[in-house]
Amino acid sequence: MDFKWILCCLVQGAPFTFPAPSDGTTPNHKVRYVGFIPDLVEALSKRLRFSYELYTVRDGKYGKYNNVTNQWNGMIADVMCKDV
């Protein structure tokens, strides 16, 4: 079975997801996240054999539908736009 690659969208908030203390970056200058969600994704990736990248949603929101614009924001918007 081949490895799959998944892009995982996050909303920052301790204890679930937050940037690593001190340097907080990886060698390729991407932010390294710690907390329950990154730990869970890491454990799942080992068990289900996939690689992944974590990023925080641009507006920092989970997602809410706007009846005026007929659009979603937050993580839901990223899913609807197929960014994740």
Secondary structure, DSSP 8 states (H G I E B T S, - for coil): ---EEEEEEE--BTTTBEE-STT-B-TTS-B-EESHHHHHHHHHHHHHTEEEEEEE-TT-----EETTTTEE-HHHHHHHTT--
